[in-house]
Amino acid sequence: MTAISHPTTAWFVVLVSGLLEVIFSVGMKLSEGYSRPLPSLISVAAAILSVWLMSLTLKVIPLGTAYAIWAGIGAAGTALAGMLYFQEPASPARLACIALVVAGIVGLQWLESA
């Protein structure tokens, strides 16, 4: 199993893992209920890889912090992808809420690094 021991590497892996969560979610939408093979395969592979990468960071980053950041990247990224690619509403209130999630992610990372 791959080991991660440096904090900078761990944070990078959390970021990649969070982005894979976005790919998982978008793939899930494109799979149309997992009835389309290629988007289904991409979605499942992204989910598995995301969880595996996230697990590698937990020896360096505390669980609560890592999970909150991972989930926040996935949630904010998926909401933005929905707005950009699926014409979901991009109201000022939704954008403000996404900004709050991003502020929380930055805050958690900053507190962990301090």
C-alpha positions as CSV (number, residue, x, y, z in Angstrom):
1,M,0.0,0.0,0.0
2,T,1.2,3.5,-0.8
3,A,2.2,5.6,2.2
4,I,1.9,9.3,2.5
5,S,4.0,11.0,5.1
6,H,4.4,14.6,4.1
7,P,1.6,17.1,4.9
8,T,1.9,18.9,1.6
9,T,1.5,15.6,-0.3
10,A,-1.4,14.6,1.9
11,W,-3.2,17.9,1.2
12,F,-2.6,17.5,-2.5
13,V,-4.1,14.0,-2.4
14,V,-7.2,15.3,-0.5
15,L,-7.7,17.9,-3.2
16,V,-7.4,15.3,-6.0
17,S,-9.7,13.0,-4.0
18,G,-12.3,15.8,-3.7
19,L,-12.1,16.4,-7.4
20,L,-12.7,12.7,-8.0
21,E,-15.8,13.1,-6.0
22,V,-17.0,15.7,-8.5
23,I,-16.2,13.3,-11.4
24,F,-18.1,10.6,-9.5
25,S,-21.2,12.8,-9.1
26,V,-21.1,14.1,-12.7
27,G,-20.6,10.6,-14.0
28,M,-23.5,9.4,-11.9
29,K,-25.8,12.0,-13.5
30,L,-24.5,11.2,-17.0
31,S,-25.0,7.4,-16.4
32,E,-28.8,8.0,-16.3
33,G,-29.3,5.7,-13.4
34,Y,-26.3,3.6,-14.2
35,S,-27.9,2.5,-17.4
36,R,-25.1,3.9,-19.7
37,P,-21.9,1.8,-19.5
38,L,-19.2,4.3,-20.0
39,P,-20.4,7.0,-17.6
40,S,-21.3,4.3,-15.1
41,L,-17.8,2.9,-15.3
42,I,-16.2,6.3,-14.9
43,S,-18.5,7.1,-12.0
44,V,-17.7,3.9,-10.1
45,A,-14.0,4.1,-10.8
46,A,-13.8,7.7,-9.6
47,A,-15.7,6.9,-6.4
48,I,-13.4,4.0,-5.6
49,L,-10.3,5.9,-6.4
50,S,-11.5,8.9,-4.4
51,V,-12.2,6.9,-1.2
52,W,-8.9,5.0,-1.6
53,L,-6.9,8.2,-2.0
54,M,-8.7,9.8,0.9
55,S,-7.8,6.8,3.1
56,L,-4.1,7.3,2.4
57,T,-4.1,10.8,3.9
58,L,-5.5,9.9,7.3
59,K,-2.2,9.1,8.8
60,V,-1.1,12.7,8.3
61,I,-4.3,14.7,8.4
62,P,-6.9,14.3,11.2
63,L,-10.0,12.4,10.1
64,G,-12.5,15.2,10.9
65,T,-10.6,17.9,9.0
66,A,-9.7,15.7,6.1
67,Y,-13.3,14.4,5.7
68,A,-14.8,17.9,6.0
69,I,-12.5,19.3,3.3
70,W,-13.0,16.2,1.0
71,A,-16.7,16.5,1.3
72,G,-16.7,20.2,0.9
73,I,-14.6,20.0,-2.3
74,G,-17.0,17.4,-3.6
75,A,-20.1,19.4,-2.7
76,A,-18.9,22.8,-3.9
77,G,-17.4,21.3,-7.0
78,T,-20.5,19.3,-7.9
79,A,-22.7,22.3,-7.3
80,L,-20.5,24.4,-9.7
81,A,-20.4,21.6,-12.3
82,G,-24.2,21.4,-12.1
83,M,-24.4,25.2,-12.8
84,L,-21.9,25.1,-15.6
85,Y,-22.8,21.9,-17.4
86,F,-26.4,21.1,-16.5
87,Q,-27.9,24.6,-16.4
88,E,-28.8,24.4,-12.7
89,P,-29.6,27.8,-11.2
90,A,-26.7,30.0,-10.4
91,S,-28.5,32.5,-8.1
92,P,-26.5,34.9,-5.9
93,A,-27.8,33.0,-2.9
94,R,-26.5,29.6,-4.2
95,L,-23.1,31.2,-5.1
96,A,-22.9,32.7,-1.7
97,C,-23.5,29.4,0.0
98,I,-20.8,27.8,-2.2
99,A,-18.5,30.6,-1.2
100,L,-19.2,29.8,2.5
101,V,-18.3,26.1,1.9
102,V,-15.1,27.2,0.2
103,A,-14.3,29.6,3.1
104,G,-14.9,26.7,5.5
105,I,-12.5,24.5,3.5
106,V,-9.8,27.2,3.5
107,G,-10.3,27.9,7.2
108,L,-10.0,24.2,8.2
109,Q,-6.9,23.8,6.1
110,W,-5.4,27.0,7.5
111,L,-6.1,25.9,11.1
112,E,-4.6,22.5,10.5
113,S,-1.5,24.1,9.1
114,A,-1.1,26.6,11.9
